[in-house]
Amino acid sequence: MESKSSGRRKFLKNSAALIGAAAAGVRPASGQAPAPDMDMPDLDALISYGQRSPFVKSKRISVMERMSPDEFGMTFHVLSPIQDSVGIITPSSLHYVSTHRGSYVPNIDPQEHRLLIHGMVDRPLIFTVDELKRFPFVTRALFLECLGNRAKPAHKTVQETHGLTSCSEWTGVPLSLLLKEAGVQNGAAFIVAEGAESVKGTTSIPFGKAMDDCLIAYGQNGEALRPHQGFPIRLLVPGFEGMHNVKYLRRIKVVEKDYMTYNDYGHIVPDARVAALTRQIGPKSVITYPSGEQKLSGPGYYEITGLAWSGFGVIRNVEISTDGGQTWKLAELRTPSYAMAHTRFAFPWTWDGKECVIMSRCTDELGSRQPTRAESAKYWNKPDDSSFRTPGADNTVLPWRIASDGSVHNGLA
């Protein structure tokens, strides 16, 4: 009995020491005390908002063509670290950023912000943010992608080739509800949406699209929009290139024709084939593991994984080639396939240790299949070389070359 009591006392004593260490923020690892120079967590910050592990290093980077912030303190393009992504949802803090040249991120008081709906309507309306939140809301997983999201031979990582896309769970009011509330008049063909940035960021959207699936979003991934994503409200136009998804939304005008707006200028082209590939995105996919500057440890089993999406609807299937496009095999869709959202795919693969080229291509619900770079060049009657630039949105297949030492490189280089 005495030995059992002694054992219990020793157990309770050790447990109390561990509880005390935990309360003090000390991490007992493998029976060792923390190193003297280990940073202690900011407990106030941890409680008020939370923080990730110091061992997680995922971060956004600027595009190589222009640093952000620049010498004027402005942000242009900031790339999401999709090589580290799991599932399909991009954390709000890692969502890619794209702002208009010459425009600062406005600091908007939501109590002062207003949304005006006017033009070809029976009842021009002005909404506060609180009034918008009283309408029936929806929550949808939707991707955003900048038209500048195109791979170049100089890019080394998938963050550089494809980091201008992200997928979030957005919450807001269907635009159709607000337009019905205003009473749209006959002959309405477009809406013109305007933001509160210094350059306004106006864009024209076909009226049919506005009434179909557009959202006035005030929430992202379970919390309020972040300033770089349009706080307090933004327009979401599912499947359309990023510039149409107006941030800091303050005005919607219902009009009878397509207007030449800030965003439309420079994007309107005379070639109808290019125009058809500009407004809506995809189908598109990319392998995120293994990808550029990652390394396989040696021959053996791996899971090739990545993301697929289409601005025209649901991803129907994804195919993988491990021999440079000579043969293709179906990958598994590891997440639900939502319309206009990222879809996670995976493919079980045993690497034999020899140099090879891996690629992915996807097909959407309309039957449209992602083209290889060679197929795109042939369509445009261009040579398939490093100088070829796919017109419109570039949704061509990106090859990754795996060397015999396991290192992974951009196959366009």
N, C-alpha and C positions, 0 to 999 in steps of 0.2 A: 504493500500500500504506500509506503514512504517513497519508494522509487517512482511510482506512478504520479504521486503528488509533486515530487521534484521535477518530473518531466513536464507536467502541466504548467508549473511555475516558470520553467525555462521557456516553454513555447509562448506563454503570455508575455513574458518580458521581451522576447525577440519581436513578437507581433507589435507591441507598443512602440518599440524603436522604429519599426518600419512605418507605422502610421504617423509617427512624429516626423520622420524624414519626408514622407509624402506631403504632409501639411506644410512643411517648410519649403516645398518646391524642389526637394532633392530627389534625384532619380537613382535608386540603387540598381546598378547594372552588373549582373553576374557577380554579386557579392562585393563589388568594389564601390568606394565612395567616388563621387564625381570629381573630375580634375579641377584644381583650384581656379583655372581660367574659364571654366564652363559658364556660359551666360545663363543666368537665372531667368525664368519666364516673367514677363510683366503681368502679374496676376490681375491687376485692374483691367488691362486690355484683354486678357484672356476671358475674363468674366463678362465684360461689356460687349465684345463682338466676337472673340475667338481668334485663334491664329493657327497656322499650319505648323507642322513639325519642322524644326530647323534642318532636318535631313532632306526635306523636299526642296529642290532648287529650281523648279519650273518657273520660267519668267518670260515676259514678252521682250521682243527686240525691235529696233527700228529697221525699216527697209534699207538696203545698202545704198539705194539711190539718193536718199535724203534722211539725215539724222533727225530724230525727235527727242526732246524739244530742240528746235533750231535756234539760231542766234537771236531770234526775236521772241523766244519763249513759246512758239507755236508747235502744236502736234500735227503731224501729217498722217503717215501710215505706221502703225505699230502691229507687229506680227504675233499671232497666238502660237504658243508652243505645242502644236498638235502632235508632235512626236511623243509627248508625255501623256496625251489624253487617254482616258479609259471610258468606255461607254460612248454616249453621244452628246452629253451635255457639257458645254464649256463653262467653267466657273466664271462668274461675272468679272472677277478681278483679272482673268486671263483672256477675256474676249478681245478679239482684234479691234483696233481703233482706226478709223478713217475720218479725217476732218477736211473741210474745204480749205484750199490754199488761201492764206490771208485772213483766216477767221479764228478767233479765240473761242474757247469753250465758255459759254455764258454761265454766270452764277445767278440762277433764277430762284426767286422766292415762290414756292408753289401757291402760296396764298394770294399772290399778286398776278399770277399767270392766268391768261384767258385764251380760249379757243373760239374763233369766229367762223361760222359757216354761213356763206352768203352767195351771191350770184344768181343763178337761175333756180331760185327756190321761192316758195310761197311765204315762208317765215324765216328771215335771217335770225340766227340764234347765236348767243354768246354763252359759253359754258365755263365755269370755274373747274378746277381739278376735282374738288370735292363733289360737284354736281355730276361730273363724268363717272365718278366711282359709285354713284347711286344707280346707274344703269346696269342691266344684266351683263355679267362679264363672262369671258371664256378664257381658258388657258390652253396654249398650244405650243408644242415643240416645233421651232422653225429655224432654218439656217439663214444666215446672212453671208453674202460674199461680195467683195469688191471686184469690179471689172479688171483691176490691175493684178488679180491673183493669177499670175501666169509664170510657168517655170522657164528659167533661162539657163544656158550651159554654165554660167558663172556661179549659180546658186549651189551651195554645198549641202544644205540640210532641207528636210521637208518643211521646216518652219519658214525657210526662205522661199521655197517654191510654192507653198500652199497655205501660208500662215494668215492670209487675208480672208479666211472663212472661219465661222464659229457657229455653234448651235446652242440656243437657249430655250428655256421654257418661259414664254411670254404671256402676260396676263393683261387683258384690257377689254375695251368695248368694241364690238363689231361696228365698223364705220357705217355699214348699211342701216343700223338702228338710228344713228344720228341724222343721216340723209333722209330717211323716212320721216323723222320727227320734223325736219325742216320743210318737207314737201317739195320734191324735185319736179321741175316743170318739163314739159315736152320739148324735145330737141336737145336735151343735155347729152353731151358726148364725152366730156372729159372733166376731171377735177384738176385744179392747180393747188398744190399743197406748198405751204411756206413755213420755214422755221424761223427761230429767233436769233440765229447766228448773224454776225455782222454782214455776211454776204447773202443772207436770207435762205439760200439753199432750196429755192423753189424747183418744183418738178411737175410734169404733166402725167396723169394716170388715166387710162381709158375708164370710162364710167362703168362699163361692165365689170371690170376688175375691182373697182371701188365697192360695188354692190355685192361682189362675190365673197371674198375672204380677207379683205383688208381689216386691220385692227388699229385702234388708237390705244397704244400700250402705255401703262404706267407701272407695270411690274416686270421684273426679270429674275428668274430663278428664285422666286419666293420672297423677294424684297423689292424696294423701290428701284427704279432705273438709276444707274450711276450717271454722273455728269457727262462722261465721254459717250454714253449711250443714249443721251437725249433727255435727261431729267428736266422737267417732271413728266412730260408725255412725248411720245414720238409716233410716227406713222410706220406701220409694218405692212409691206406689200409682198406677201409670200411668193418666193420664186423669182422675183425681179432683182436685178443687180442692186448693190448696196445704195447707190446714190438716190434711188427712188424712195428709200425708206427714211423720210425726212425726220430729223431730230429736232427737239425743242419746238414741236409743232404749235403754231399759233393761228394759222388761218387756212381754210379750205374754201376755194371758190369754185362753184359749179359753172362750167362754161360750155359753149357750143362747138369748140374745135380744139385741136392740139395747139398749145401755146409754145412759143420759143422762150423757154425759161432758162434760168441760170444753169441748171443741170443738163438741160437738153442741148445747150450750145456746145458745140464740139463733139457731140455724140450722134448728131443726125448726119447720116451719110447717104449719098445718092444710090449706092449699090444695094438693092433690095435684099440680096443674099447676106450681106454684112449686117444690115439692119435686123434681119430675122435672127441673127446670132448674138445680138447685143442686149436686148431688153431682158429676156429670160435666160436663166442659167442652166447649163448642164445638158444631159446627164454627165456626171463627173465622179471620179474616184481616185484615191491615192493610197498607196501602202505607207503606213506610218512606222511599222516595224517588220523587218529591218529596213532602215532608211539611212540617208546620207550621214556620214560621220559616226554611225553606230558600228558595232563590230560583233560578229558571231564568234563564240569562244572556241569553236572547232566543229568538225563533222558531227551530225546527230540530228535529233528531232527538234523542230522549232514550229511555232505558230506564226505564220504570216498574217498580219492584221492591218486594218486601215479603215477608212471612211468612204462612203458613197452618198451622193445626193443628186437631186434633179429639181430644177425649177418648174418642171412640168408634172410633178406628182410623186408617186411612190416608186421606190427602187424595187424592181422585180427580181433581179439577180445580179451577182457579181462573179466574174471569172478571173482566175489567176493563171498566169503563165510563168514557168520557171526556166524556160528555154528561149527567152527573147522573143516570144510571140509565135513560135512554130506550132505549139499546141496550147489549148486552154482547158481548164477544169473548173467546175463550179465550186465556189467558196460557200461557207455557211454564213447566213445572216444571224448574228448573235444578239441583235436587239430587234424590237418591233420596227417595222418599216412604216414610218409616218410620211404623209405627203409633205413635200418641201422641208424635210428635216434630214439631218445626218443619219446614216445607218451604219452600224458597226459590222464589219465582216471579218472572218478568220478562215484560214486554210492550213490544215495540218501538213507539215512538210519535213522530209528527212533530207538534210543536205549532205552530199557526198564529199564535200571539201574541195570541189573543183570550181573554177571560175564560172559564173553564170549570170544571167540577167533575169530579174523578176519584174513582173508587170501586173497591173489590175485593170479591168475594164468592167463597166456596169451597163445595165439595160433598165430603162424605166418602164412604167406601166403603159406608155404609148407605143412601146416597142423600139424606141430610139436607143441606139447603142453608142457608147462612148468611142470615138475614133482614135486610132493610133496617130502619131505624128505623120507617118508616111501616108496614111489614108487622107489626112487633112491636106497635106501638101499636094497630093494627086488631084484632089477635088478643086483646089485653087490653081492648078497648073503651075506649081512652084517646085523648085528643087528641094528635096528633103535634106537640108543642111542646117548648120547653126545659124544662118542668116534668116531662115524662114520664121515669120511671126504670124501665127494664126489670126486672121481678122476677127473682130468681135470678141466675145468671151472665149478664152482658150480653155477648152475642156478635153484636150488631147491626153492620151495615156503618157504617164511619166515612167520611164524605165530606171530601175536601180541596178547597178553592176556590182556584184559581190566578187571580190578578189579571192584568190586561193588562201590568203591569210585571214579571211573573214571580214575584212574591212569593206564598207559599203560606200559607193560613190554615185554621183549623178550620172545616169546613163546618157544624158545629152552632151556631156562634156567631151 
